[in-house]
Structures are given as structure tokens and as C-alpha cells.
Amino acid sequence: MERNEYLEKIKSRMPEKRFIHTIGVMETAIQLAEKYGADAKKAEIAAILHDVAKYADEEWMKTIVKEHGLDLRLLDWGPEILHGPVGAWIAENEFQIHDEEILNAIRFHTTGRANMSKLEKIIYIADMIEPNRKFDGVEKLRKKAQEDLDEAMRASIRHTLAFLVESKQPIFPDSIECYNDYYKE
């Protein structure tokens, strides 16, 4: 399937603003993949599909988790966490993506995890820094992303956890493991 076919298939699943975000993630991911020697086509596909489940019904997503052997810890979380792993399931089952690198980049684009692959880092970072994102510190993250992928990932997971702590939100265990992976001695 080519870029425009993927984009056409996901457009009806999300509001226009999210579709524009997806285009921004795609463009950013391709640029980072080319810069850091990752597969740009895989980055393109993972970026296009990363939010495919973002607006899916929460109960439907929990049913997918239960019936298809996804991480059962997900049942205690809402759509912000569910949409990554369920999006990977949709990518595999509806879009026939069987490349584990692409699927994992979709699966962990919100939480991160320890020992992330280069493509997983690229999608996580691209989702955070794409041109339509506007938050304090985004320009610093964009600059870091052009200098060093691992330093950008370290700064991005730190930013995410600081935001969650500041807003008194719970933190998914994979995100803590991701943080610890970057900050352990």
C-alpha cells in the first residue's frame, strides 16, 4: 500500500486536526529516519498509522485487549494509553502490517519502553515535536532531535513524565521503565 492509500484509509477515523497532526508526524519521522539511518518507508508507515485507534471506542479497545492477548495491564488505562497497542493490532489485522519494528513503533509511541529501537524512538519523538505541536519546551526538543536521537529521547521522556506528575496523572509502567533506561548509571 502506498502513502496516499494509507492516508485515505485513516482520514475518516479522526478529526481534521488529528489528521493534520498525523501528516506532521509522518513528515518529521521521515526526516529523522533519513538523518539517523533508519528505514524511511517504515517510519512513514508507522507514523501514518500511529493514531489509527486514537478515536476508537474505549470499550471496544478493551475488548480487543482481552480477546487478542494484548497486555492485560492496559485494561486499567484509558484511550490515551490503549490507542497505541490497539493501533498496532489494527495495523497488523486490518492493514496487514507484519513488520514487528513498525508494529512496536506504533505500540509504544505514547508510553515508550526500555530498550527502544531506533524506529520506536523516531516515532515517539516525531509525535512529540511535529510542527503543529505547541507547548513550552517543544523548540528545545526539536533542536535536540536534530543533534542526537538518544538525547532527544531522554529529554522527551523526561518532559512527558514531568507533565504527567505536574498534572497529577498516573504513569504507565513502561514509561517509567523507559525513563529508568535512559537515566540509570
C-alpha positions, 0 to 999 in steps of 0.5 A: 500500500502506498502513502496516499492509500494509507492516508485515505484509509485513516482520514475518516477515523479522526478529526481534521486536526488529528489528521493534520497532526498525523501528516506532521508526524509522518513528515518529521519521522521521515526526516529523522529516519533519513538523518539517523539511518533508519528505514524511511518507508517504515517510519512513514508507515508507522507514523501514518498509522500511529493514531489509527485507534486514537478515536476508537471506542474505549470499550471496544479497545478493551475488548480487543485487549482481552480477546487478542492477548494484548497486555492485560495491564492496559485494561486499567488505562484509558484511550490515551494509553490503549490507542497505541497497542490497539493501533498496532493490532489494527495495523497488523489485522486490518492493514496487514502490517507484519513488520514487528519494528513498525508494529512496536513503533506504533505500540509504544509511541505514547508510553515508550519502553526500555530498550527502544529501537531506533524506529520506536524512538523516531516515532515517539519523538516525531509525535512529540515535536511535529510542527503543529505541536505547541507547548513550552519546551517543544523548540528545545526538543526539536533542536535536540532531535536534530543533534542526537536521537538518544538525547532527544529521547531522554529529554522527551521522556523526561518532559512527558513524565514531568507533565504527567506528575505536574498534572497529577496523572498516573504513569504507565509502567513502561514509561517509567521503565523507559525513563529508568533506561535512559537515566540509570548509571 
